[in-house]
Amino acid sequence: MAHSITLYGKPGCHLCADAREIIARVAGELGVPWEEHDITASAEDLEKYGEMIPVTLIDGVQHDFWRVDEARLRAALA
């Protein structure tokens, strides 16, 4: 089954930078596409995710928030 990862964050967020690094590494190693959304570009995203960033979705379903656990991410994509 082909998976995809979505990261919701915002500029200047140090936890988002950490999440981006982990997601980029894991996605690159596993060949999984991923995209990032800036919650400040959408009032709806800002309201939905503002207190939880970074938020990680796998296949459109929320997987993690605040921190990305690399082992948990790998397991979910296996």
C-alpha positions in Angstrom: 0.0 0.0 0.0 1.4 3.4 -1.0 1.4 6.0 1.8 1.8 9.7 2.0 2.7 12.1 4.8 1.5 15.6 5.5 3.1 17.9 8.0 1.2 20.9 9.3 3.4 23.6 10.9 4.4 27.2 10.7 7.6 29.3 10.1 9.8 29.8 13.2 8.5 26.7 15.0 11.4 24.7 16.4 9.3 21.6 16.9 8.2 21.8 13.3 11.9 22.0 12.2 12.6 18.8 14.2 9.5 17.1 12.7 10.5 18.2 9.2 14.0 16.7 9.6 12.6 13.3 10.8 9.9 13.1 8.2 12.3 14.0 5.4 14.7 11.4 6.4 12.2 8.6 6.9 10.2 9.5 3.8 13.4 9.6 1.8 14.6 6.3 3.0 11.2 4.6 2.5 10.3 6.4 -0.8 7.2 7.9 0.7 5.9 11.2 -0.7 5.4 14.0 1.8 4.2 17.6 1.8 4.1 20.4 4.2 1.4 23.0 4.9 1.9 26.3 6.6 -1.1 26.8 9.0 -0.7 30.5 8.9 -1.8 30.5 5.2 -5.3 29.2 6.1 -7.6 30.5 8.8 -9.2 27.0 8.9 -5.8 25.2 9.4 -4.8 27.8 11.9 -7.9 27.3 14.0 -7.8 23.5 13.6 -4.0 22.9 14.3 -2.8 26.1 16.0 -2.2 24.7 19.4 -1.0 21.3 18.2 1.8 21.9 15.7 3.6 20.2 14.3 0.8 17.8 13.3 1.6 14.8 11.2 -1.0 13.0 9.0 -0.5 9.7 7.3 -2.8 9.1 4.4 -4.9 12.0 5.6 -5.4 10.6 9.2 -3.8 12.4 12.1 -0.8 10.4 13.4 1.1 12.6 15.8 1.2 16.1 17.2 3.8 18.2 19.0 6.6 15.7 18.4 7.3 13.1 15.7 8.5 9.8 17.1 10.7 8.3 14.3 10.2 4.6 15.3 6.4 5.1 15.5 6.4 6.9 12.1 8.4 4.0 10.6 6.1 1.4 12.1 3.0 3.2 10.7 4.5 3.3 7.2 5.6 -0.4 7.3 
